[in-house]
Amino acid sequence: MATCAVKITKKGQVTIPREIREKLKTSTIYFDVVDDTIMVKAVKDAAGSLHQYAKNVKPGTLMNEIKEKAWEVAVREKARKKST
């Protein structure tokens, strides 16, 4: 696949080209920044499946913090279900 350029809107949004979206096979991605390079990585770990538990997350929250909170909620809910 060739490198492609996309425009960043005034709101900071970009459209990920269809070819890339199809290759990623996910609707959740990580942005990883190293120096001046931005990498887009598909979320294929537990955080992707736990997104429903990470509601009401403040914008700008780091993915590790989201994952940690999501795990806490998921574990709490699972423990609650076992005790009933």
Secondary structure, 3 states (H helix, E strand, C coil): CCCCCCCCCCCCCCCCCHHHHHHHCCCCEEEEEECCEEEEEECCCHHHHCHHHCCCCCCCCCHHHHHHHHHHHHHHHHHHHHHC
